[in-house]
Amino acid sequence: MEADRAQEIIDSITMINVNYHGFPVYLKQINHREEMATVFPLDEMEHEQRVDLHGLAEDGPC
Protein backbone atom coordinates (compact mmCIF):
# COMPACT_ATOMS: atom_id res chain seq x y z
CA MET A 1 0.00 0.00 0.00
CA GLU A 2 1.20 3.51 -0.73
CA ALA A 3 1.88 5.72 2.29
CA ASP A 4 -0.46 8.46 1.05
CA ARG A 5 -3.37 6.02 0.71
CA ALA A 6 -2.70 4.60 4.18
CA GLN A 7 -2.82 8.14 5.59
CA GLU A 8 -6.12 8.78 3.75
CA ILE A 9 -7.56 5.66 5.40
CA ILE A 10 -6.45 6.87 8.84
CA ASP A 11 -7.99 10.30 8.19
CA SER A 12 -11.23 8.89 6.76
CA ILE A 13 -14.48 9.11 8.71
CA THR A 14 -15.56 5.89 6.98
CA MET A 15 -14.26 2.57 8.30
CA ILE A 16 -12.12 0.96 5.59
CA ASN A 17 -11.03 -2.64 6.06
CA VAL A 18 -7.27 -3.16 5.89
CA ASN A 19 -5.36 -6.43 6.13
CA TYR A 20 -1.72 -7.11 6.88
CA HIS A 21 -0.81 -10.31 5.04
CA GLY A 22 -4.43 -11.44 5.34
CA PHE A 23 -5.01 -10.46 8.98
CA PRO A 24 -7.44 -7.59 9.69
CA VAL A 25 -5.68 -4.63 11.31
CA TYR A 26 -6.38 -1.08 12.42
CA LEU A 27 -4.03 1.59 11.05
CA LYS A 28 -2.87 3.92 13.79
CA GLN A 29 0.06 5.88 12.34
CA ILE A 30 2.19 6.07 9.18
CA ASN A 31 5.90 6.79 8.94
CA HIS A 32 6.23 8.08 5.38
CA ARG A 33 10.03 8.26 5.41
CA GLU A 34 10.53 4.66 6.55
CA GLU A 35 7.44 3.32 4.70
CA MET A 36 6.23 1.70 7.92
CA ALA A 37 2.86 1.70 9.68
CA THR A 38 1.90 1.30 13.30
CA VAL A 39 -1.03 -1.12 13.44
CA PHE A 40 -2.80 -3.49 15.78
CA PRO A 41 -4.91 -6.56 15.04
CA LEU A 42 -8.62 -5.87 15.42
CA ASP A 43 -8.97 -8.73 17.90
CA GLU A 44 -5.85 -7.75 19.93
CA MET A 45 -5.91 -3.99 20.39
CA GLU A 46 -3.10 -4.11 22.96
CA HIS A 47 -0.73 -5.83 20.48
CA GLU A 48 0.54 -2.74 18.65
CA GLN A 49 3.29 -3.35 16.10
CA ARG A 50 5.22 -1.65 13.31
CA VAL A 51 4.87 -3.23 9.87
CA ASP A 52 6.02 -2.65 6.30
CA LEU A 53 3.46 -0.70 4.24
CA HIS A 54 3.92 -3.16 1.38
CA GLY A 55 2.27 -5.90 3.46
CA LEU A 56 -0.94 -3.88 3.81
CA ALA A 57 -3.93 -4.31 1.51
CA GLU A 58 -7.24 -2.48 1.40
CA ASP A 59 -10.49 -4.49 1.34
CA GLY A 60 -12.82 -1.55 0.77
CA PRO A 61 -15.50 0.21 2.85
CA CYS A 62 -17.63 -1.64 5.39
Order of alpha helices (4+ residues) and beta strands (2+ residues): alpha-beta-beta-beta-beta-beta
